[in-house]
Amino acid sequence: MAAEQSSREPSPRWSRALTALHHADRRAARALAHTAGAALARTRAEAACESVPLAEAPGRVLARDAHAACPVPHYASSAMDGWAVRGPGPWRPLSPRHDDALPSTASDVALEPGTAVPVVTGGVVPAGATTVVRDEYSRVDGVTLDLAPGAPQTELAGRHLRPAGTECATGDLLLAEGDTVSPVDAALAAVAGLDSLQVRTPPRVAVLLTGSEVLSAGVPGPGRVRDAFSMSLPHIATAYGARVGTVQRVPDDPEQLAAAFDAACADHDLVLTTGGTSRSAADHVRPLVHARTRVLVDQLGLQPGHPALLGAGERAAVLALPGNPLGAVVVLLLLGGGFLAGFLGREPQPFTPAVTGVDVPGGRSDRLVPARRREGAWVPCRSVGSNMLSGLAAADGLLAVPRGGLAAGGAAEILALPW
């Protein structure tokens, strides 16, 4: 549902093309968060990339195409231990066979017709070679090399030669802008002569933890609760490609909250807040987000996580998470994951088709329920209230449950967890 914009609400330039939503369903809210991330990233164009060594590149998103600095392979080489020969044979060895022959043995030799030199796997094949004869298919009789009795004639067909540039030539495109670098991508870049890659600078994320009742250590007494966010939310953001900066606990004081909020927005791309998103006099985050940002998502048509907010500030986006642990994590996975994917130029992690293993009752709204996979079907976990964590700790994914519920054996959708 589209939300009306207040005339007093800020309207950052980067968000003006976005249509705000109220009581949004999960698909629309996630799509908007993804679009917002991409829109904010476009304002960072001048500082959007950095060069990193190949060892640090896996998991990062390429900001520039990567081209081969040399052919792969960069020299003609042998795929077997044996003899590099020229012509149909027999051949005259130019040097004896040694078990400790080095890959460079034949690098300065040019074969004439009817000659041969020993080569090892990966070793340089000399100019003029027409094939490599494997050791086990060769026979040396005095000063003559020939195929051993019973050796297949395919040994003369150019087998076991690896010409230079068969995998790629100098200047060929290896990896495209927008690709997420895999470990094998980094290895390919290395063998193609590269030492580093240009990758997108990770979005900087701040985490502001509210709640004067929250205890950071020890066993809480009545009316107090343990901090469940400082050790979880930053790592989830990191799993989505962010670089976490400030992680700060803020008391339930409007002035202190506003000061911490403004400081975080000035130095980060996305600010996460926890709690204070309902409408009571004790909830200070909601009015602050409305005052400082253009609210793009005001509440979700979803449980848990209904009172969440996504706002566009002049410098940063703000994702206000509910104070309940499960609700906060669900919103971070749904909207935070979408926003960070958009910022990095990735597609958001998809909801994938699934089959339910049991009947799942519906409710007053759509739900995202922690679930486990059992023999190919998905079953909700126990303890999945918005204030609970044990169900999520045991889960393999979030099961999308519509208001009408799901029937055992029926089609459903799952959002995989990033850990």
Buried (B, 14 or more C-beta within 10 A) or exposed (E): EEBEBEEEBBEBEBBEEBEBBBBBBBEBBBBBBBBBBBBBBEEBEEEBBBEBEBEBBBBBBBBBEBBBBBBBBBBBBBBBBBBBBBBEBBBEBBEEBEEEBEBEBBEEBEBEEBBBBBBBBBBBBBBBBBBBBBBEBBEBEEEEBBBBEEBEEEBBEEBBBBEBBEBBEBEEEBBEBBBBBEEEBBEBBEBBBBEBBBBBBBBBBBBBBBBEEBEEEEEEEEEEBEBBBBEBBBEBBBBBBBEBBBBBBBEBEEEEBBEBBBBBBEEBBBBBBBBBBEEEEEBBBBEBBBEBBBBBBBBBBBBBBBBBBBBBBBBBBBBBBBBBBBBBBBBBBBBBBBBBBBBBBBEBBEBEEBBBBBEBEEBEBBBBBBBBBEEEBBBBBEBBEBBBBEBBEBBBBBBBBBEEBBEEEEEBBBBEBBE
